[in-house]
């Protein structure tokens, strides 16, 4: 490999390392929601000790649990745990890298069985839903070879191995440096892949009417600029935020996103990803970011005084285990948006909602929610006031010619001879 090629590879890898670094807000380095400040180290190696700790940190019990539609036995749990294949972890693991080929479930254990405590809508084995074309570090394989243990920028767990496209490290890094689009409408199809609000797709080229986008499998597709995505991260706009929030109303509440919908924290996170704010996945960590407006209000008056002065759609309200987005005032009433299973009204009655909802606190008699509030914060501090930069001039042919020496996928792309044109 020539000195010039080595220089290009080095620059790409350094750029990736810098872009992968993120703020650590997790309380435990082995938590599934931990934000790895040194995520880039997994590009190189991870020890057997650390990986085994990651894999075995979270545990379920068979006592009182069900597996699908029957009581779970100790043998059931041991068989599932054995499939983690911990004994096969080498002393040092050199991770593979790649992208998800579709939106998929991330699991605590390497099994698709539902493990629950009597209500199968709340699958204890479900961590979260991972978006299509998400960059991942592949750290381990299950004993039956059906699952990979992966790490993403915000979570780690087991996913179907068949749904991960492995790339060379150079291609992986190069793709992440490409211009991209952000999806602003839900459940749209690009090529043969479905994307949702907040998803990010690499951009190869564009003109006034169309965009050519990379696919997770390494192909490309031409799509019409129909308003379902924006180039780069969107500039924060209250009208756009409200439109996206309301476009998801009445979608089913989906704990952990197992059925492809959203729970409370995923709803908030996906909306904010559109503006480039990659906030944490869990409500417990989301309350640690942004500007704190108030902790546990002492009275109804204090809480609603804060809301009256709060910025709509930038203000988040937290209960224990739940997050709500404040939508401002409408006709003298306080508006909230959230994905919620149930909510207790002012008469003490549990109201089953089970969907993404827009609630009017006075009209629907939810004023007393203030008693459950543990924090109100403003997320606007995470938004860059600068306009998003135009996509850089990237000679796709040039990059792919260089990295084609690594593997057949890159060679195939290079031969297609694409060039991202300079943005005017």
N, C-alpha and C positions, 0 to 999 in steps of 0.2 A: 504494500500500500504506500503511495507516495506521501511526501511530507504535506502536500496540499490537502490530500484526502484526510490525513490524520488531524490536521488543523481544523477542518470542517467538522469532523466527528467530535473533537474535543469541545469546540464551541457549542455544538448542539447539546452535548451531555451537560456542560456547565449551565447552559440556559435552563435545561430541564430541572437540574438540581435546585436552582434558585426559584423556579416556579413551583416546585413541589413543597418547599418549606412553608409551613403554616403554623398558626399560633396554637399552642397547647392549652386546652381548656379542660381536659379530662382530669378527674381526680385520681385515677389509677391508670398506669401505663398498660394494664392488661384489660381495661374496660373495652367493650366493643365500640364504644362511642369516642374513644380517646383520639384526640387530634395529634398526630405524630409530628413534633417539631422537626425531627430528623427523618422524615419519611424517605428521603433520598437514599438513606443508608441501605434500604431494602433493595435498591438497585444492585447492590454488590453482594452482601451476605447477611445472614442472620444465624445466630447460634442455635443448637439443638435445645438448650435450656430455655432461651427466650421464646422460641416457637412453640415448644411443648406447653409452656406457661400460657401463652396466648390461646392455644387450642383447648386447654383443659380448665381455663379460669372459670368460665360460666358453667353451671351445673343445673340439671333438673332432677327431680326425685320421681320415682315410679309410684310412691305411696300417694294415693288420692288422685293420681293422674290417669288419663285415658289415652290410648293410642287409636286414633280414628274413632271407631264406635264401640270399643270394648275396654275393660279395665286393663291398665298397663301392668305387666309383671316385671320382676327384677331381671329375669332373663331377657325380656324385650329391651330393657335399658342397657344391659351389658352388651348385647349384640350390636346395638347402635353405637355405643361408645367404642367398641372394638373396631368398628369401621373407620374410626378416626386415624387408625394406623400410626399411632404415636411412636411405637417401638421401631418403626422403619425410618424415622427422621435421622438423617446423617448428622455428624458433629457440626458441620457447617453447611448451610443451605444457600445456594446461589439462585435467587428467584428468577423465574421467567416473567416476562411482561407481555401485556396484550390489552385487548378491549373486549367488552361484552358485545355480543352480536345482536342482542335484543334486551328488552327490559326483563329482569329476572329476580327471583326471590333469593335472598341471602338467609342461610339457616344457621342455627346454633350447632346442631348435629348434622352429619352428612346423611340425611334421609328426607324423603318427601312426605313421610307420615305426619299427620297432625297430632301433636301432643298437647292435651288441654286438661283443664280442671273441671270439666263438665259442660262447658260452652265452647263448641268447636269454632266459633267465630273469633275466639281469642287463643290463637295457636302459640303456645309457649316456645315452640321451636322456631318461630318466625322472628328474625331480626329486623329486616327491612326489605324494601324493594330497591334494586339498583337500576339506574336508567340505561338505555341502549347507548353504545359507544362510550361507556365509562372506562377510563384507564385503570388497570388493575395490576397488582403484583401477585403472581402465583407462587405460593410458598410451599404447598404440599398437596398430595393426592390421597384420596380415601382408599381403603383396602380393595374395594370393589371397582375402583377406577372411575366411578360415576361422578365424583365430586372433586372440585379443586377447593383448597383453602386459600382464600385471597385476601388482600388488603386493598382498600380503596383510600381515597383522600379523607374519608370521614368514618369508615367503619371496616370491620373485618368479619369473615365467616365463611361458610360453605356455600358453593354455588354449583350448578350443573357444569361439568367439565366441557360438555359438547357445546355450551353457549359462550365459550371464551375463545377468541382468535389470538393465537400466540404470534408475537412479532419479535424481530431482533431488537435489541436495546436501542440501536441507532434509529431504526424506523419508528419505534415507539416514541422516542424523544422528538424526532423530526415532525411527526404528525401533530404532536402537542404544541409545536411552535407555529402551526399553520393558522391563517385567518379562519374564522368560524362564524356560524350563525347561531342565534339563540331562538328556540321555539317559543312562541307566545300564544299558541292555541293548543288545546289538548287533543290527544288521540289523532294525530295526523300521521300519514304514511309517506315516508321518503324512501324511494326504491321499494323494498319489500318490508321495511322496518317501521314499526310504530314508535312515535316519540310523543312526549308530553311537555307541558309548560315547564320551561327552565332547562330543557335538554340542550346540549351543545353538539353541533355537527361540523366537522372540518369543511372548509370552503376551498375548492380548487380554482374556480373562476366564476365570473359573473358578467352580465351585460345589463341593459336597462330592464329587460323583461324576465330573464332567467338566471338561475344560479346552478353551477355544477358542484355537487357535493360528494365527498368521499363516503363510502359505505363501510361498515365495520368489517366486512369480509374482504375488503381490498379492491372493490370495484368502484364504480361511480354512477351517479344518476343525475339527470337534468330535471330541475323542478321550476315551476312557474313562481315568480315572486307575487304571491297571492295574499300577502298580509299575515301568513301563518308563522313567519319568523322575521327577525331583524338581523342585520349584519353586525356582528360583534355584540357586546353587551348593550342593552338598551339604556338610554339616559333616563334616570328616574323621572317618572311622570305619574301624578296622582290619577289622572284619567285612565291611563293604561293599567295601572295597578288595580283600580276598581273594576275595570272591564274584565280583567283576567280573574279576579276574585269571584265576580258574579257569574262568569262563564262556567265555573265549577259547582255552582249551587245545585243541590239535590243529588249530586253524586253520592253513592253510598259511603258511609263511614267504614273505613277498612283498616283495622288495627294491624300495624306492621306492613300494610300495603300488599297483603298476600294475594288479593284478587285483582291487583292492578289499579286500585284506587288509592285513597289517602287517609291517614289519620291526622290528628291535629298538627303535629310538628312537621310532617311531610307537606301538608298544605301550605304552611307558612314558608318552609324552606324552598319549595319549588317556585313560589311566586317571587321570592327575593333573588333566586339564582338568575332570573332574567336580567337583573340589573348588576350582575357580577358580584353579588354579596353571597358567598358560599358559607352561610351560617350553619351551625351544627344540626344534626338530624333529630336529636331528642329535645323535648321541651325543657328538661332539666339543665341541659347545656346552653340552650338558646337564651335562657334567662341570665346567663353570665356575660353575654355580649351586648353591645350597645350602651346607651346612656341611661342609667337608673333614674326614674322619676320619683318613685316611692316604693318602699317595702310595706308590708302588712299595714294597710290604712287603719287608723284608730276609729274612724266613724264613716258613715255614709256620706256626710257632707265633705269630709276631707277627700275621699275617693273621687267623688263626682266633680269636685273643684279641679282636681288634677286632670280628669278627662276633658273638661271644658276648655282647658288650655293646651291639650295634647294635640299633636299633629295626626290627622286622620291617615290611616293606612301605614304610617311609620311607627305607630305605637302598639306594643304588644302587652297583653294582660296575662299574667301567669297564675294558675292554681297549682297545687301539687299534682304533677302528672298531666297538666293540660295547658295549652297555649291558645290565646284568642287574639285576633287582630281587630283593633278598634277602627271603626269606619266613620267616625265623626257624628254629627248631629243631623237628623232629618225631622223637620217639623217639631222641634223641641224634644225629640227622643234620642236616646243614645243607641248607636248601631254597632253591633259586633258581627264579625265573620269568624267561623271556625268549623272544623270537621269534628263532630261530637256525637257520642253515643247517646248520652242522656244529660239532662240538666234539671236541677231542683229549682222549682219556682218559689215565689214569695210565700205561698201557702204551705210549703214543705213537701209538695208533691213532686215525685220524680217524673219528669216529662221525657218520654222516649223520642229521640230525634233521629239518630242513626243515619246522619247524612251531613254533607257540607251545608251549613245553614247561615242565613242572615237573620239575626234576631234583634227585635226592638225591645229594649230592656223595660221601659215603662208599660208599653202596650201589652206585652206578653208576660208581664209580672215576673221579671227576672232582676229587679232592682237589687235584691239582697245578695247577688253574687259577690258584692264587695266583701262580704264576710269571709269568702274563701280565697281572696286575692293574697298572694305572697310577694308579688312584685309587679310593677308597671315600668316598662322601659321603652326607650326610643331607639330605633335601629338606624336612624338617618346618619349617624356618625360613620357607618360603614360604607356609605355611598360616596363615591368620588365625585366632586363637583365638576370635574373636567369632562368634556365631551369624549366619547370613545374614539380612540385613534383609528384612522383608516387602516385597513389591512396592509401589512407590509408587502413590498414587492417580493414575491417568492417564486423563483424559477423552479417549478416542480420538476421539470425535466432534469435540471442540473442536480437538484438534491437526490432524486431517485436514481440517477446514473451513478452517483457516488455510493449510495447505500445498496445498490443492486448487487454489489459484490458480497453482501451478507447473506442473501437468500433469494429464493425463487419469487416470492411475493413482490419484493421491491423491483426485481428485474422486469416482472410483468407490467408493473405500473410505469416503469421508466420507458418501456417500449411503446406505451400509449401516447408519449410525447405531449404531455399537458403543460401548459404554462399559465400561471395566474397573472393576469394583466395588471399593469400599474393602475391604481385607482386615481381618477382625476379629481 
